Amino acid sequence: MPPITLPTSPYAVTTETWLITTLAEDAAAGAYVGAHSLVIRGEQPVIVDTGCSLAREPWAEQVFSIVEPGDVRWIYVSHDDHDHIGNLEYMLDMCPGATLVANFSIVARLGGDVELPLERMRWVDVGEAFDAGDRTFSLVRPPMFDSPATRALHDSETNLLWAVDSFGALFAGAAYERADVPDDLYDFSFPVVNAWNTPWLEWVDVDRYTAMVQQSRALRPDIVVSAHGPVLRGEQVDDAFDRTIALAAQPVPETPGQAMLDQLLASLNTVAA
């Protein structure tokens, strides 16, 4: 199955900030799954997560249409999942002047699989920040995560929050704002995508979880961008936080099984024939 099924191009989110888009078809839902990254050009350009390796060529083309490889000052990795580090080693080679921002947990979890250049790294964790010249990036634990290494990123200049895997939802096509996602698709896919990606929500204490979510909500971001959901602005941000809290202590929808695999194989065989 191809990693990209729609033409993609960088999407301008706000001043000097672009979503690096990747879309794959969800055949069962008749919609699209996002696996996006971010580029913040600014005084010291930052690449936020490095996308999927199977989409390397179109992903890198988008990134380098915005910033020259030699100008990249920072590569920020939010966590160790494949769709966030797929092009990490490639980008470290392409951007020799970049410092890799990560944390101890990421390095520990990637040990034995990815050889990280410790001499080019800076470890920054929750409650800490790093200076990128015209802005400061602060780290916070996001409301939802599927790796213990995950850290969200807040940009002081634009009041934008990179929420990593939080607030996922399906897309109707190559259009990335919340207003571009039909309400019925958003209402259906938000709980499913986020519960599947964060199944531990079923077992949390609602009050304690709500207090944890408040850590990122208290930043009161004007814009929230994530790898797997649409761009949220204004009241859409509060709505997404409310929907997230509502998932606490709720059962996780059943994931697809062998019947879905059989259906996918049948469709691929039909196309091949």
N, C-alpha and C positions, 0 to 999 in steps of 0.2 A: 504494500500500500504506500503510495507516494507521501512524503512528509508535508508537501505543500500542494493544495488542490485549487487554490485561487491565486491570481497574480497579487503580489504584495509589494508595498512601498512604504517608506517611512511616513509616519503620521505625526504632524506637528501638534503637540499637546498644549504647550505654552511656550513662553519666551525661551529660546535656545534649548528646547527639550523636545525630543522626538521618540515616539514609540517605534521600535523595530519589530515589524509585524511578521508573524508566522501563523498560517491557518491550515488546518487539516480537516477533512470532512469526517463528520460523525454520521455514518450511513444510517444508523438506527434512528437517529433523531431528525435527519434531514436538515442538519445545521452544521456549524463549524466550531472546532475547538481551537483556541488560541494558545500559543506558547511564545509570548512576546518578551522582548528585552527593551532597554531604554538607553538613549544617548543624551547626555547633557553636555552641551558644548562649553559654554561659559568661559571663564578665564583659564581654567585648567580642565580640559575636557575629560569626562568620565563615561566609561561604558559600564552599564549596570546589567550584569549577567550576560552570558555569552551564547545563549540559544542552543539549538539542537545540531548535532554534528551532521545528520543526514540533510540538513538544510543549509549547510555551510556556505555554498556559493551565493545564493540569493541573500542570505543573512548578511554576509560580509559586504556584499555590494551595497546593501542599504546603509550599513554603518559607515563605510568609507565614502559614500556620497555626501555625508554630513561632516566628517572630520578626517583629516589626513592621518595615516598611521603614526607618523612621527610626532604628531601633536598630542596624541592621547597621553594624559598624565596619570590617570587612575583607571584601574579595572576593578570594579566592585563585584564580589561574588556573594550572593545572599545566602546560599546553602549549596549542598553537594549533589543535588539531583541532576540527572543527565540532561534535562532540558534547560538547565541553567549553567552548566559547565561544559556543554558539548563542544564548544570552540575555544576553550580556555587556553590550551597549549598553543593552538594556532595564533590566538591573539597576543599571547606573550611574545611569540616569535615576531609577529608583524609590528608590534608596538614596543620597541626596545626601551623607550623612555618611560614606560608606564610602571607604576607601583601597584601591586596586587593587594587589595584590601580584603581581608577575610578574618576569621577568628580561629581559635584553637580547635574548636569542635570540627570545623570544616577540614582542617589539616589532618586531624586524627582520623576522621572517617574516610578520607581519600588516600590515606597511607597504604602503599602497596599497589595502588591503581594509577595514580597520577603523581608524577614527580614535580613537586612545587618548588619554585626557586625561593628558598627562605630569605636569601639576601635581597630579594626584590619585594618582600612582603611587609605589610603593616597589619598587626592584629588589633582590631577594634571591636568592642563588644557592647552589649546593651548598656545604655546610660553614658556611653562615650561618643566621641565625635572626631571628625577629621576636617581640616581646613583645605578648601580647594580654591583659595584666592578670593573670589568675589562672593563666596557662599560657604556655609558650614553644613556638613552632612552629619546628622545625628542618627544613632541606631536605637531601635526599639523592637521589642518582641511583637510580631504581628498577631492579629486576632486568631488566625488559623495557620497551621503549618504541618507539613508531613515529614520534617526532619528536625531533630533537636538543635541543629546548627543554624536554623533559619533566623535571620535578622532583617527587619524592614529598614528602609532608609528614608529620612526626611530631609528635604532641601529647604534651607532657611530663606533662600532668595525668592522662591516661587510658592512656598508653602505647599509643596507637593509631597505626597507620601507614596513611595514605592512599596506596595503592600505585599509583594512577592506572590504567594499562591492564594492569598485571601480574596474573597469576593469574586470567585470564579462564576462564569455563566457562559452559555453557548452564544455564538454569533450567527446572525442571519446571512452574513456575507462580509465582504471587505469594507466594512464601515464600523467604527470603533467606539463611538460614543454610546452612552446608556440610551439616549433617545433613538439610536439606530436599531436597538434590539426590541422587537415587539414585546409588549407587556406579557402576553401569554407564554412566550418562549422564556423570558426572564423569570417569571413566576415559577415555571416548571423546572428550569435548569439550575437556578441558584441553589436550592436546597440539595438537589441531587449531586451536582458537581462538587459542592463544598463538603457534603457529608461523605462522599466516596473518598475525597482527598484527605479528609480529617476525621476518620471514623471514631477516634477517641472522644469526639464531642458527645457521643451517646452516653458516656459514663461520667461526665463531669458534674460537679455541684454547680447549680445555676448561679448562685450568689458569688461563689469564688471565681467562676469563669467570667461573670460580668465585671468583676473588679479587675481581672487581668486585661480584658478588652479595653477597659478605660485607659490603660497606659498609652495606647495608640490613639484612641478617640480624643483624649485630652489635648493632643496636638492641634486639634481643630483644623485639619488640612482643608484647603480650598479645593484641591484636586487630589484624587486618589487614582493611581494607575497600578494595575497588577498584570502578572504574566498570563492569566487565564480568564480575565473578565474585562468588561468595557470600561472606558474612562468615566469616572464619576466626578460630578461637580455639584457644589452647593448642597441642596436638600437631598440629592441622590446619595451623598456620602453618609448622612445620618440614616437614611433609609437602609443602606447596606449594613451599617453597624447594627441597626435594630433587627434586620433579618438574620444576621449572624448570631446574635444573642438568642434569638428564638429557636435556633437549632440545638441549643444545649439540652442534654438529657432526652433528646428525641431519637427514635430508632433510625438506623441507617437503611436507606432503600437497598433492596437486593441488587447485587451487581450482575451483569450479563454472564451467562455460562456457556455450556457446550452448544446449545441451540443457536446462540449468536455466532459462535465460531463456524458452525456448519453453514449458516446463512452467508457469512462473509466469504467462505471458501466457494460456495456455489456462485456467488456474484462474480468473484474473480475468475472462475472457470468459464462463466458465460462470456465475460469480456475477452478472455484469451481465445475462445472459440470464434 
